[in-house]
Amino acid sequence: MQQTTNNTLVAIVPSRRDWDLIRTQGWYRIPVRTAPAMVKDGTIQYIAFYFPGVFGEEKQRIQWYSPVTSLVVRKRLELFPDEPQHRHAGWEYYVVGCADLRHLPHIIPSRKPRRLLFISTTIQKLLTAPEINYLFNDSPLEDLLWLQLLEGGIPCERQYEVTVGQGRYKLDFAVFCKDRNLAIECDGDEHHMKRSAVERDKKRSNVLNSRGWSVLHFTTKELKTNLPGTMQVIREAIDHHGGVWHKEDAA
């Protein structure tokens, strides 16, 4: 039976120093105050590692993982006793043991650079995903639309982060078009009907629009009862913005 509950964490390796600690000492640290739920509740069973731009030819990929061999909380000063003056010396960290480092059956690439910190997924998805967008396992609504976008041949990025000034905005789906990019949001009705959420969504959409993104919002009802209509709106928006942008368009 396929595992559906998340038990695997994909975590960014921010520097080569951190990778050296993983390889030679067998642990990875996560600040307690920002740790994902599966770390806090101890349900994490595997951890995998995403390499960002600082890794040169190995950037934008996941190629290593490990079963979680231990999980404890330590202050940073305990981990780095030679750095007592560090501004985070008193912070508490989850120290995730990864002493059984393994190579994935195949590299999982990311087509776009990502500033991701964590992706919660299953070990089955980690071992079979052809690229990073296949890992996400948090929202049935998003999964529903994702499958339709795949079947429709529409390339997109899931949980794509856009930075605007000091703000960071995570898009459910990002479609890169020739004239103007498209952000697609799956709005769970219960959350997005709240007044505060409506105001927050409006402000968020205004910021994204000002930076060259067109934003489409779809409700639970639209996604569950009128998926063909939803896909038609998305296709029309893509056509209106010049069609999907491909690498060869830059040549």
FINU-507237 format. One line per 4 residues: number of its first residue (from 1); for each residue y, z, x of N, C-alpha, C, CB. Coordinates in steps of 0.001 Angstrom, whole numbers, plus 524288, in hexadecimal, padded with zeros to 5 digits. Glycine has a CB too. Layout:
BEGIN
NUM) Y/Z/X/Y/Z/X/Y/Z/X/Y/Z/X ~ ...;
END
This chain:
BEGIN
1) 7FB4F/80000/8034C/80000/80000/80000/804E8/80000/80373/80003/804D3/7FC43 ~ 808AF/7FCB8/80210/80D60/7FC47/80535/810D9/80114/80498/8105F/7F761/803BD ~ 812E4/802EF/80909/81674/80765/8090F/81BAC/805C3/806BD/81731/80991/80EAB ~ 81DA6/80896/802D8/822AF/80749/8007E/826D5/80B61/801AA/82218/806AA/7FAA3;
5) 82538/8100F/8033B/828EC/81434/80496/82A8C/813A0/80A41/82686/819AD/8039D ~ 82F9A/813F2/80B2E/83186/8134D/81087/82F6B/8179B/8141B/83788/8134F/8109A ~ 82D4F/81606/81881/82B5F/819C1/81C5D/82CD3/81831/821ED/8257D/81A45/81BE9 ~ 83003/81414/82259/83156/811D8/82771/83737/81139/827E1/82E96/80C88/82842;
9) 83963/812C2/82C4B/83F00/8125C/82D37/8400B/80E8A/831A5/8415D/817C3/82E7C ~ 8434D/80AA6/83089/84545/80739/834AE/84A87/8096E/83667/845CA/80156/832C4 ~ 84B04/80A87/83B6D/84FB6/80D22/83D7C/85213/809EF/841E3/84E69/812B4/83F6F ~ 85735/809DD/8422B/859E3/80703/84644/8596A/809F7/84B76/85FAE/8062A/844D0;
13) 858D7/8070B/84FAB/858F5/80945/854EE/85E4A/807CA/85736/85439/80731/8587C ~ 8620C/80B54/85738/8676B/809D0/85873/86871/80852/85E1B/86AEC/80E19/8570C ~ 8650B/809FE/861B5/8660B/808E8/86739/860EF/80895/86A46/8699B/80D20/86994 ~ 8613F/80661/86EEC/85C9C/80617/8724A/85AF3/80B8E/87415/85DB3/80291/87714;
17) 85EAC/80F10/87486/85D4F/81471/875E7/859C3/816D3/871C4/86243/817C7/87690 ~ 85B18/815E0/86CCB/857DA/817E9/8688B/85267/8157C/868AF/85A74/816DB/8633B ~ 85222/8107B/869EF/84D06/80DF1/86A46/849CB/8103A/86EBE/84DAE/80806/86B05 ~ 84C54/81176/8730D/84994/813EC/87773/8474F/8193D/875D3/84D53/8149A/87C2C;
21) 84A45/81C36/872B6/84851/82143/870D7/84396/8208A/86D46/84CA8/8243E/86DEE ~ 843D8/81C8D/869F8/83F68/81B78/86688/83A9D/81A10/869C0/840B9/81707/862AC ~ 83B46/816A5/86D8D/836D9/814C2/870AA/83497/818EE/87442/83881/8101A/873E2 ~ 83807/81BE8/876C3/83637/81F81/87AD7/8353A/8250B/878E0/83A24/81FAF/87F31;
25) 83826/826B9/874CD/83784/82C13/872DE/83528/82C5E/86D65/83CB5/82ECA/872DF ~ 834FD/827F0/86AAD/83247/827C3/865B3/83504/82A70/86137/82D28/82A10/8664E ~ 83A48/82A21/860FA/83D09/82C44/85C78/8420B/82944/85B57/83E45/83203/85D59 ~ 843A4/829AC/85662/84867/82729/8546E/84B57/82B3D/85139/84721/8221A/8510F;
29) 8507A/82B61/851AA/8537B/82F7C/84F04/856C9/82D4B/84A92/856FE/83250/852EB ~ 85736/83074/84670/85A57/82F11/841D7/85D81/833DD/8404F/856CC/82D23/83D2A ~ 862B0/8336D/83FD1/865C6/837F9/83E1F/863D3/83A14/838EC/86B94/83687/83DAE ~ 86336/83F2F/83889/86138/8419B/833C2/864A3/84035/82F19/860EC/8478E/83462;
33) 869B6/84018/82FDC/86D3C/83F55/82B6A/86D1D/839CB/82932/872B9/840A7/82D03 ~ 86B2B/835FA/82C31/86AFE/8309A/82A41/86568/82E80/829F4/86E46/82D15/82DBD ~ 86197/831EA/82A65/85C24/83028/82A7C/85A6E/82E0B/8252E/8588D/834A4/82C22 ~ 85747/829E5/8251A/85526/827DD/82032/85198/82BE2/81D96/85222/822C3/8212C;
37) 850CC/82B29/8187E/84DC1/82EEA/8156C/84841/82FAB/8178D/84D77/82D28/80FCA ~ 845AF/82B7C/81945/84046/82C07/81B01/83FCE/82F41/81FFE/83DE3/826B0/81BDD ~ 8440E/82F8D/822F7/8440B/832F4/82792/844D9/83899/825D8/8485B/83148/82B89 ~ 84886/83971/8224C/849A9/83EB9/8207C/84511/84136/81DAA/84E56/83EA8/81CF0;
41) 84235/83E05/81AA0/83DDA/84056/817AF/83898/83FDF/81A8D/83D6F/83DBC/81257 ~ 838B8/83D97/81F3A/83406/83D6F/82273/82FF8/83967/820E1/83193/84293/82268 ~ 83164/835B0/81D75/82D97/831C1/81BC5/82D59/82D0A/81F67/82EE1/82FF2/81650 ~ 830B7/82CD9/8234D/83093/82893/8270D/82B63/828AD/82A11/83548/828EE/82ADD;
45) 828DC/8242C/82A6A/823E7/823BD/82D3A/82432/82001/831DF/81FAA/821F4/82987 ~ 827DD/81C3C/8318B/82876/81869/835C4/82E43/81786/836C1/825AB/81327/83467 ~ 82F88/81620/83B8A/834E1/814B3/83CDD/834B9/80FAD/8400E/837B0/8192F/83FEF ~ 83852/80C0F/83EC1/838C5/8071A/84188/83E5A/80685/8437B/83735/8026C/83DF6;
49) 83F35/802F4/84726/84436/802DD/849EB/846BE/7FD72/849CA/84372/80499/84F92 ~ 84BB5/7FD6A/84814/84EDB/7F8A5/847DA/85272/7F871/84C9A/85217/7F865/842B2 ~ 8526A/7F407/84F63/855B4/7F34A/853FC/85AAE/7F04E/8528C/852AD/7F05D/8584B ~ 85F4F/7F29C/85333/86441/7EFE4/85224/865F1/7EC84/856C8/86891/7F3DE/850D7;
53) 86AD3/7EACB/856B1/86CC6/7E701/85A80/86C75/7E89C/86034/87230/7E5D2/8594A ~ 86C7F/7EDC2/8615D/86C7C/7EF7D/866D2/86758/7EE38/8699A/86D82/7F558/86716 ~ 8636A/7EC70/866B4/85E5D/7EB49/86917/85DC6/7E58F/86AB4/85A0E/7ECB9/8655C ~ 8620C/7E2AE/86AB2/861F9/7DD63/86CCB/85E12/7D9DC/86A12/860C9/7DD89/8727E;
57) 85A6B/7D7AA/86D12/856A9/7D3F3/86AE4/85308/7D671/866DF/85373/7D190/86F3A ~ 85297/7DB98/866EA/84F31/7DE4E/8632F/85225/7E042/85E61/84C84/7E2DE/865D9 ~ 85715/7DECC/85DE0/85A54/7E0CC/8599F/8588D/7DEB4/85455/8600B/7DF60/85A8C ~ 85A3E/7E170/8503B/85959/7DFF6/84AC6/8538F/7DF54/84987/85C37/7DAEA/8498A;
61) 85086/7E333/84B24/84AEF/7E2F1/84A06/84883/7E857/849E0/8482A/7DF99/84E12 ~ 8440D/7E896/84761/840BC/7ED43/84756/83B93/7EB9A/849BF/83FF8/7EF97/84195 ~ 839F5/7EE3A/84DE8/83508/7ECBB/85059/831A1/7F15C/851F1/8361E/7E972/8550A ~ 833AE/7F622/85163/830B7/7FAC9/852CF/830B0/7FEB9/84E5C/832F6/7FD45/857C0;
65) 82C63/8018F/84DE3/82C07/805CC/84A0E/8283C/809EC/84C14/82A3C/803B3/8449B ~ 82838/80E63/84966/824AA/81298/84AEF/82364/815F6/84632/82715/815F8/84F5B ~ 81EAC/817F6/845C7/81DC0/81C39/84218/82136/820D8/8439A/817DC/81DD7/84206 ~ 822F9/823DB/83FC5/82615/82880/840F4/82262/82CC4/842D9/8294A/82A5D/83C0F;
69) 82300/82E4E/847B9/81F66/8320D/84A20/82152/837B0/849BC/81E8D/830A8/84FCE ~ 8265B/83869/84869/82880/83DAB/847AC/82DCC/83D25/84513/828F3/840B1/84CFB ~ 82FB0/84176/842D2/834D1/84175/84053/83705/846FE/84090/8347B/83F77/83A8B ~ 83B0E/847B5/843B7/83D75/84CD9/84461/84364/84C3D/8445D/83B92/84F82/84988;
73) 84618/850A4/843D0/84BCB/850AE/84401/84D85/8535E/8490D/84E25/8537D/83F1D ~ 8510B/850CA/84BDD/8531B/852F2/850B9/858F0/851D7/85111/85037/850A5/85584 ~ 85BC5/85556/853C3/86142/85444/854E1/86199/85041/8594C/8643B/85963/8565B ~ 865CC/84D40/85947/8666C/84946/85D4E/86649/84BA8/862C4/86B85/84651/85C80;
77) 86883/85047/8634F/868A8/852D6/86860/8632A/853F1/86A79/86BC0/857E3/86801 ~ 85F78/854ED/866EB/85A11/855C0/86891/857A3/850B1/86A92/856D3/857EF/8640D ~ 8594D/84C58/8685C/85729/84748/869E9/859BD/84543/86EE3/857D7/84351/86583 ~ 85EC4/84681/86F79/861B6/844AD/87407/8648B/84954/87687/865B1/8404A/87273;
81) 861AA/84CC4/87929/8640D/85178/87B6B/8680F/85051/87FA9/85FE1/854ED/87DA1 ~ 867EE/84B90/881C3/86BBB/84A19/885D1/870EF/8484D/8838A/8697F/845CE/8893B ~ 87167/84851/87E48/87635/84686/87BCC/8786B/84ACD/87833/87532/8416F/878AC ~ 87979/84F75/87A51/87B36/853DA/87702/88090/85306/87488/87B56/858CB/87A31;
85) 883C0/84F8E/876B9/88903/84EB7/874B0/8894D/84A3A/870C8/88CB7/84DAF/87920 ~ 884E6/847DC/86FAB/884EF/8437A/86BF9/886EF/84553/866A6/87F61/84111/86B6F ~ 88A07/84213/86406/88C78/843AF/85F0B/88881/844D3/85AC6/8902E/83F79/85D28 ~ 883B4/842E2/85B6D/87FA4/843F0/85787/87B7D/847B7/8598D/87D11/83EDB/855DB;
89) 87CCC/84AA1/85D91/878EF/84E12/8600A/8768F/851F4/85C33/87B6D/85103/8648A ~ 8799B/853A1/8585B/877B1/85780/8549C/8751B/85530/84FCA/87C13/85AE2/852F0 ~ 87515/8500F/84F70/872C0/84D85/84AD9/86CD7/84E38/84AD9/87425/847A6/84AB8 ~ 86AA7/84E97/84618/864FC/84EC2/84587/862E2/84941/8446F/86365/85293/84118;
93) 85E7F/8482A/846D4/85C01/8430E/84648/85647/843AF/844C5/85C7B/83FE7/84B64 ~ 8546C/84019/84180/84ECC/83F8B/840EB/84CD3/83C91/845B3/84D52/83CA8/83BAB ~ 848FB/83EB7/8483B/84696/83C1E/84CB0/84163/839E0/84ABE/845CB/84001/8517C ~ 84146/834BC/84A41/83CBD/83202/84817/83934/83057/84C9A/83E73/82D2B/844BB;
97) 8348F/83289/84CD0/830E7/8312C/850F3/82EBB/82BB6/85024/82C76/83523/85132 ~ 82EEF/82894/85451/82CEF/82331/85415/82A03/8220B/85928/8317E/81F25/85336 ~ 8265A/82572/85A62/8239B/82537/85F61/81F3D/82125/85F87/82162/82A7B/8609F ~ 81E24/81EBF/85AF5/819EF/81ADD/85AB0/81C4C/8157F/8599D/815DD/81C54/85661;
101) 81FAD/813B9/85D25/822A6/80EEA/85C64/81F04/80A2C/85C48/826C1/80E4A/860BB ~ 81FCF/806DF/8584B/81C81/80241/85797/81FDA/7FD69/856B4/818B7/80309/852FA ~ 81DBD/7F8F1/85846/8205C/7F3F7/85753/81EB9/7F1F3/851F9/81F0C/7EFE7/85BAE ~ 82285/7F01C/84ED8/8213D/7EDDF/849CA/81DF1/7E8F1/84A73/8263D/7ECA6/846B7;
105) 81AD9/7E793/84677/817BE/7E2C3/846CB/81B1C/7DDF6/847C7/814A2/7E200/841CC ~ 81FF6/7DE16/845D0/823A7/7D9E1/846DE/82929/7DC2A/84694/822F4/7D53A/842EA ~ 82CC8/7D9CC/84960/83237/7DB93/84960/8349E/7DA98/84402/8356C/7D8C4/84DB5 ~ 837B3/7DE57/84221/83A9A/7DDBE/83D3B/8404B/7DCA4/83EA7/83A1A/7E2C5/839A6;
109) 8421C/7D7CE/83E06/8477C/7D689/83F84/84B5E/7D78F/83B1F/847D5/7D0E1/8412E ~ 85049/7D802/83C91/8548D/7D81E/838D4/857D2/7D343/839C5/857E7/7DD3A/83958 ~ 85886/7D01A/835B2/85B62/7CB2D/83660/86123/7CC20/83780/85AD2/7C7C3/83184 ~ 86322/7D07D/835A8/868A0/7D1D9/8366C/868FD/7D6F4/83975/86B84/7D250/8311A;
113) 86D0D/7D796/83CAE/86DE0/7DCB3/83F2D/86E93/7E0DF/83B02/872B3/7DC94/842DF ~ 86C65/7E580/83BEE/86CBC/7E9B9/8381C/86E85/7EEC0/83AB3/86778/7EA8C/8356A ~ 87177/7F1CE/837B0/87314/7F6F9/8397B/86FC1/7FB24/836D9/878F0/7F7E9/8385A ~ 86B24/7F9A4/8350A/867DD/7FD4F/83227/866A0/80225/8355D/862D6/7FAAD/83077;
117) 86627/80688/832C5/86454/80B50/83540/85E9D/80C38/833F1/867A5/81002/8338A ~ 85D53/80BDC/82ED9/85803/80CF3/82D2E/85665/8094E/828BD/8577E/812A9/82B7B ~ 8516D/807E4/828AF/84EF5/80546/82443/84A17/80869/822E4/84D97/7FF64/8258B ~ 849A8/809EC/81DFA/844F7/80C9A/81C21/8413E/80889/819E7/84653/810DC/817F3;
121) 83C55/808B2/81B93/83899/804BF/819E5/83317/80705/81A08/838F8/7FFD1/81D61 ~ 82F34/8039C/81984/829B9/8053C/819CF/82752/802FE/81EC6/8269B/8036B/814E0 ~ 8230F/8054C/82083/8207C/80357/82531/81E48/7FDDE/82434/81C1A/8071A/826EC ~ 81C8A/7FCCB/81F62/81A8F/7F78E/81E33/81EC9/7F369/81EDA/81865/7F75F/818A6;
125) 8237B/7F498/81CE3/827C5/7F0D5/81D75/82949/7F02E/8232E/82C8B/7F295/81A40 ~ 82959/7F472/82618/82AB8/7F41A/82B9C/826ED/7F091/82E8C/82ACA/7F98A/82E12 ~ 821F3/7F0F6/82D5A/81DFD/7EE0B/83041/81D94/7E858/82E8D/818C1/7F0A5/82FA3 ~ 82001/7E6FB/82A25/81F69/7E1A7/82825/82485/7DEB3/82771/81CA2/7E1CE/82311;
129) 82900/7E155/827BF/82E03/7DEC8/8269D/82F2C/7DA64/82A7D/83273/7E2CD/826B7 ~ 8305D/7D5A3/8289C/831AD/7D15B/82C2D/83732/7D1BB/82E52/83101/7CC34/82971 ~ 83AA3/7D467/82B7F/83FF1/7D576/82D6E/84200/7DA40/82A94/843AC/7D0A0/82C9B ~ 8467A/7DC1D/82C3E/84843/7E156/82AD6/84932/7E20A/824FA/84D30/7E290/82DBF;
133) 84AA5/7DDDE/82232/84BD1/7DE5F/81CA5/84710/7DFC7/81956/84E24/7D962/81AAE ~ 84262/7DEFB/81B6A/83DA1/7E037/8188C/83C35/7E607/818D3/83929/7DCF7/81AA1 ~ 83F28/7E914/81BD1/83DDB/7EE98/81C8F/83FC3/7F21F/81831/84011/7F074/82198 ~ 84412/7F0C1/815BA/846AA/7F45A/81221/84326/7F5A9/80D7C/84BD5/7F200/81035;
137) 8432C/7FABC/80C08/83F86/7FC93/8080D/841E4/80113/804F3/83A58/7FE49/80A91 ~ 846E6/8008B/80392/849AD/804E4/8011A/84B0A/80408/7FB61/84E8C/805F5/80408 ~ 84B6F/7FF13/7F9B4/84D66/7FE06/7F479/84A19/7F9DB/7F1B9/8531E/7FC4E/7F4BB ~ 84766/7FB3F/7ED86/84471/7F75A/7EA87/847E7/7F2EA/7E883/841B4/7F9FA/7E5F4;
141) 84CD5/7F429/7E70E/85069/7F021/7E536/85188/7EC29/7E982/85583/7F295/7E349 ~ 8528F/7EE2A/7EE39/85396/7EAA9/7F295/84EBC/7E778/7F3F0/8556D/7EDC3/7F75B ~ 84A35/7E9E9/7F3BB/8455E/7E713/7F4D9/84494/7E29C/7F0F9/840AA/7EACF/7F4B1 ~ 845E0/7E3A5/7EC0D/84553/7DFB2/7E7FD/848B4/7DAE9/7E939/846D0/7E1FB/7E2A0;
145) 84D95/7DBDA/7EA98/8511E/7D789/7EBD7/84FA6/7D4FC/7F105/856C6/7D976/7EC0A ~ 84DFE/7D819/7F4BF/84C6E/7D612/7F9DD/84818/7D207/7F957/84AA4/7DA8B/7FD6C ~ 84438/7D323/7F629/83FE5/7CF7D/7F569/841D1/7CA63/7F2F8/83BA4/7D1F7/7F1F7 ~ 8457E/7CACB/7EF5A/847A2/7C61D/7ECEE/84ACD/7C2E3/7F0CF/84B02/7C794/7E846;
149) 84DD1/7C580/7F423/850D9/7C2BA/7F81C/84D33/7BFF7/7FBFD/85483/7C68F/7FB08 ~ 848FA/7C29C/7FD66/84520/7C02E/800DC/842C3/7BB54/7FE59/840CC/7C415/8023F ~ 840F9/7BBEB/7F97F/83E8B/7B789/7F6C3/84262/7B314/7F5FC/83C65/7B94E/7F181 ~ 8475E/7B467/7F56D/84B62/7B067/7F4B2/84D47/7ADFF/7F9BD/84FE9/7B2A9/7F1DD;
153) 84B37/7AFCE/7FE36/84CC2/7AD9B/80342/85250/7AEE6/804CB/84C1B/7A7D4/8032C ~ 85444/7B34C/802FB/859A3/7B4E6/80438/8597D/7B8EB/8089C/85C76/7B72E/7FF4B ~ 85B18/7B783/80D55/85B04/7BB44/811AC/85F27/7BF74/810EC/85BDD/7B877/816E8 ~ 85DB1/7C450/811DB/86164/7C89A/81137/85FD2/7CD14/814CD/8619C/7CA73/80B70;
157) 8636E/7D0C7/81564/86274/7D580/8186C/862B2/7DA26/814BA/86679/7D61A/81CFD ~ 85EAD/7DD8A/814FA/85E8D/7E235/811BC/86133/7E6C2/8147B/858EF/7E3A0/81056 ~ 863CB/7EA12/81167/86653/7EEC3/8137E/869AD/7ED6A/8183C/86237/7F2E6/814F8 ~ 86CFA/7E986/81799/87032/7E792/81BED/87556/7EA89/81C1E/87136/7E1A2/81B5D;
161) 876AC/7EC76/820AA/87B54/7EFC0/82130/88003/7EC93/82305/87A4B/7F43F/82500 ~ 8845F/7ED42/8203A/88949/7EAAF/8218A/88D37/7EEE1/8230F/88B5B/7E74B/81CE1 ~ 88FD4/7EE32/82775/893C4/7F1EC/8293F/8992D/7EFC7/82815/89327/7F311/82F2A ~ 89C4C/7F2E1/82564/8A1B4/7F17E/8243A/8A521/7F60A/825F8/8A27F/7F03F/81E3D;
165) 8A7EF/7F55D/82A4F/8AB07/7F9A7/82C6B/8A77F/7FE39/82DD6/8AF3A/7FB62/8287C ~ 8A8A4/802CA/82BA7/8A56D/8076A/82C8F/8A102/807F3/82897/8A8CC/80C41/82C6E ~ 8A0EC/80474/824BA/89CFB/804D2/8209C/8983B/80167/821A6/89F5B/80359/81B6E ~ 893B5/80345/81FDF/88EE3/80041/8203D/88CA6/7FF9B/81AC8/88ADF/802F1/823EF;
169) 88B48/7FAD3/81979/88969/7F99A/81444/8840D/7F704/814B4/88D54/7F604/81154 ~ 88035/7F961/81240/87AE4/7F741/8126E/879F8/7F411/80D81/876B9/7FBB4/812F6 ~ 878D7/7EF05/80E3D/877F2/7EB75/809EA/87220/7EB41/808AD/87A0E/7E5F5/80B32 ~ 870C8/7EB2C/8039F/86B4B/7EAA7/8022D/8691A/7E58C/80454/86AA2/7EAE3/7FC2E;
173) 86C17/7E149/80392/86A95/7DC30/805AE/86F74/7D960/80790/867A3/7D8DB/80186 ~ 86F0A/7D6BE/80BFB/87348/7D387/80E01/87146/7CDF3/80E9A/87562/7D5B3/81354 ~ 8740C/7CA41/80C2E/872C8/7C4B5/80CB6/87763/7C229/80F85/871B2/7C20A/80734 ~ 8764F/7BFA8/813EB/87A7A/7BD62/81719/87B2F/7B7A9/8159A/8793E/7BDEC/81D07;
177) 87FCE/7B680/81376/88101/7B145/81185/88513/7AEAB/81512/88301/7B184/80BCA ~ 885AE/7A98F/81478/88920/7A691/817F0/88EDD/7A7FC/81734/88863/7A0C2/81704 ~ 8907C/7A8EC/81256/89605/7A9E3/81154/8975E/7AFA6/810A2/897AB/7A6F1/80C92 ~ 893D6/7B29C/80E4B/894EB/7B822/80D38/88FC0/7BAEA/80C59/8989A/7B8CC/80860;
181) 88EF9/7BF56/80EE0/88A02/7C21B/80E7A/8896F/7C4DF/8093D/88980/7C607/812E5 ~ 88488/7C5D2/807D1/8834F/7C7F8/802AD/8807C/7CD31/8033F/87FF4/7C419/7FF7F ~ 88288/7D13B/800BE/88004/7D65C/80081/87DAE/7D706/7FB14/883FA/7DADD/801C4 ~ 878AE/7D87F/7FAE7/875F8/7D93C/7F5E4/87469/7DEF2/7F574/8710D/7D594/7F56C;
185) 8760E/7E174/7F12E/87518/7E6FE/7F064/871AC/7E7DD/7EB93/87A47/7E9F4/7EFD9 ~ 86D97/7EAFF/7EC31/86A2C/7EC7B/7E7D4/86BED/7F1D8/7E5E3/8643A/7EC8F/7E986 ~ 86E44/7F208/7E153/8709F/7F6D7/7DF63/86CE8/7F9AF/7DBA8/875D3/7F5A6/7DCA4 ~ 86AA6/7FDF7/7DD7F/86793/80140/7DA06/86B14/8036E/7D5C4/864E3/805B6/7DD11;
189) 869B3/80292/7D0D8/86D40/803C8/7CC83/86F03/80976/7CC64/86AAB/80278/7C76D ~ 86B6C/80D1A/7CD12/86CBB/812AB/7CC7E/870F3/81447/7D058/867DB/81613/7CD46 ~ 87086/81266/7D52B/8745E/813DF/7D928/87988/81109/7D84A/87243/812AC/7DEA6 ~ 87935/80BEF/7D762/87DF6/808CB/7D756/880FF/80914/7D23B/87CA0/80342/7D872;
193) 87EF0/80BC1/7CE3E/881E7/80C84/7C972/885A1/81121/7C9EC/87E38/80D53/7C4D8 ~ 884F0/8145F/7CDDA/88865/818CF/7CE8E/88DCE/816E0/7D02F/88627/81CA6/7D2A8 ~ 891C7/81970/7CE17/89727/817C1/7CF1A/89859/817A6/7D4F7/89B03/81B60/7CC4B ~ 896C4/81BB8/7D7C4/897DD/81BF8/7DD5E/89540/8177D/7E046/8960C/82131/7DF9D;
197) 8907B/8161A/7DE86/88DB0/811DC/7E115/89048/80C9D/7DFF8/887FE/811C3/7DF4F ~ 89223/80BE0/7DB25/894D5/8070B/7D9BF/899B8/8065A/7DD10/89641/80706/7D3EA ~ 89CB6/80A85/7DDA3/8A179/80A42/7E0C3/8A03F/80937/7E680/8A495/80F51/7E03A ~ 89C12/80BAE/7E866/89A76/80AE7/7EDD2/898AA/80545/7EEBC/89612/80EBD/7EF43;
201) 895A8/8032D/7EB0D/893CD/7FDC7/7EB7E/89851/7F9E3/7EB65/88FF8/7FC8D/7E715 ~ 89C3A/7FB01/7E807/8A0BF/7F77C/7E7AB/8A3CA/7F769/7ECCF/8A460/7F928/7E323 ~ 8A4AB/7FC02/7EF06/8A773/7FC51/7F3FA/8A468/7F995/7F852/8A874/80208/7F570 ~ 89F4E/7FA71/7F85A/89BE7/7F804/7FC3D/89C11/7F213/7FBCE/89647/7F9FB/7FB9D;
205) 89BBC/7F018/7F6FD/89BE4/7EA70/7F623/8A123/7E82D/7F7D2/89AD9/7E929/7F05E ~ 8A569/7EAED/7F6C7/8AA8F/7E90C/7F853/8AAFA/7E893/7FE40/8AECF/7ECB0/7F63E ~ 8A8E7/7EC86/80106/8A912/7EC5F/806C4/8A5E6/7E7C1/808CE/8A6F8/7F18D/8091D ~ 8A12C/7E712/806B7/89DD5/7E2C5/8087C/8A044/7DD7E/80737/89868/7E32D/805FB;
209) 8A288/7DCFD/80298/8A51C/7D812/8012A/8A998/7D6CC/804D6/8A71E/7D856/7FB93 ~ 8AC61/7DAD1/8067D/8B0CF/7D9F4/80A04/8AF0F/7D835/80F6C/8B40E/7DEE5/80A7A ~ 8AA12/7D8F0/8109B/8A7FD/7D774/815B8/8A430/7D2D3/8156D/8A544/7DC1A/8182F ~ 8A4BA/7CFBD/8115D/8A1CD/7CAE4/81135/89C86/7CB13/80E9C/8A11C/7C90D/8166B;
213) 89B7E/7CF20/80B91/8968D/7CF8B/808C2/89784/7CF09/802E6/893CE/7D4C8/80A05 ~ 89445/7CBFC/80052/89425/7CC0A/7FA9A/88FC0/7CFB2/7F8F9/89357/7C661/7F845 ~ 890B1/7D2F3/7F509/88CED/7D6FA/7F38D/88AD9/7D5E6/7EE0D/88F74/7DC79/7F3D3 ~ 8859F/7D5C7/7ED9C/8830B/7D551/7E88C/88038/7DA73/7E762/87F27/7D098/7E878;
217) 880F4/7DC87/7E2A6/87E46/7E148/7E0F7/87A7C/7DFF1/7DC8C/88244/7E586/7DF2B ~ 875B1/7E1ED/7DCF8/871D9/7E125/7D8D1/86FA3/7E66C/7D728/86D66/7DD6E/7DAA5 ~ 86F50/7E743/7D21C/86D60/7EC32/7D007/8676B/7EC2E/7CFB6/86FBD/7ED3F/7CAA0 ~ 8654E/7F0C1/7CEBE/85FA4/7F13F/7CE0D/85DC2/7EDAB/7C9A9/85E23/7F6F9/7CCE0;
221) 8609B/7ED9B/7C559/85F0C/7EA62/7C0DB/85EF5/7E4A1/7C250/862C6/7EB44/7BC39 ~ 862EB/7E2CC/7C50F/8631C/7DD4B/7C69A/85E8A/7DBE0/7CA1F/86842/7DC15/7C95F ~ 85D50/7DF50/7CDC2/8592B/7DE32/7D17D/853C7/7DE68/7CEF9/8596E/7E200/7D600 ~ 85325/7E1ED/7CB2D/84DF9/7E299/7C8D7/84CEE/7DEE6/7C449/84D59/7E821/7C704;
225) 85117/7DD51/7C184/85036/7DA2A/7BCCF/85236/7D494/7BD3B/852C0/7DCBF/7B83B ~ 85567/7D37C/7C130/8578A/7CE2B/7C19E/857E7/7CC83/7C752/85CF9/7CDD6/7BF04 ~ 8538A/7CCCD/7CA0A/85379/7CB60/7CF92/854C2/7C59A/7D064/84E27/7CC9F/7D1F1 ~ 852D4/7C201/7CD19/85457/7BC86/7CDC6/85A4A/7BBC5/7CD60/85194/7B920/7C9AD;
229) 85CC2/7BE7D/7C9A5/86265/7BE1E/7C922/8652E/7C04E/7CDE8/86430/7C0F4/7C445 ~ 86324/7C49C/7CFF7/8655B/7C6F1/7D4B6/86516/7C31A/7D93D/86276/7CC08/7D622 ~ 86090/7C09E/7D9EB/85FE5/7BCDC/7DE2E/8637D/7B825/7DD86/85A36/7BB0F/7DE7A ~ 8645F/7B68A/7D8AF/867DE/7B226/7D7B7/86D6D/7B372/7D961/867C0/7B0A1/7D1F3;
233) 86F2E/7B834/7D81C/8746E/7B9E3/7D9B7/874D9/7B9E7/7DFAB/875B2/7BF66/7D781 ~ 870CE/7BBD1/7E255/870DE/7BC05/7E80D/8710D/7B687/7EA5B/86C0C/7BEF9/7EA1B ~ 86DE9/7B2FB/7E843/86DDD/7AD9B/7EA47/87324/7AAF6/7E97D/8698D/7AA66/7E799 ~ 87580/7ABDD/7E4F0/87AA1/7A98B/7E3E4/87EC3/7ABB1/7E79C/87C42/7AA8F/7DE37;
237) 87E73/7B0C2/7E8C5/88230/7B31E/7EC6E/8817A/7B0D3/7F1E3/88186/7B922/7EC96 ~ 87C98/7B024/7F38C/87B85/7ADD7/7F8B6/87DAE/7A84F/7F8F8/87591/7ADD3/7F9DF ~ 87CBC/7A538/7F4EC/87EC6/79FD7/7F4CF/884BB/79FD8/7F4F7/87CD6/79CEE/7EFE2 ~ 88716/7A378/7F209/88CCC/7A3D2/7F1DA/88F16/7A513/7F739/88E7D/7A7FD/7EDE5;
241) 88C1A/7A7DF/7FA6F/88DF8/7A960/7FFA2/88BE9/7A5C8/803F1/88C64/7AEF7/800CB ~ 88A75/7A10D/80272/8891F/79D11/80655/88381/79CC6/807E8/88C2B/79DE8/80AF8 ~ 88031/79FE7/80560/87AA6/79FEE/806CF/87986/7A3CB/80B23/878EB/79A85/80879 ~ 8747B/7A4C4/80C00/872C9/7A887/80FFA/87411/7A681/8156C/86CDF/7A99F/80F80;
245) 87606/7A9FB/818B2/87740/7A8A9/81E24/8724C/7A929/82170/87BAD/7AC44/82055 ~ 87138/7A51C/82492/86CC9/7A534/82829/86ED2/7A4B0/82DBC/868D0/7A0C1/826DF ~ 86BB5/7A667/83181/86D53/7A631/83700/86EF5/7A0BB/8389D/868EF/7A814/83A85 ~ 86C07/79CE5/836B2/86D3B/79785/83854/8728B/795B8/8366E/86915/793CE/83658;
249) 874C8/7987D/8327B/879FA/79712/83095/87E24/79819/834A9/87B40/79A0E/82B9F ~ 87CFC/79B9C/8386D/880D0/79CDB/83C7B/880C7/798E3/840E2/87FCA/7A23F/83EAA ~ 87CD4/7957C/84102/87C49/791B4/8454A/88066/78D61/844C8/876B5/78F4F/84552;
END
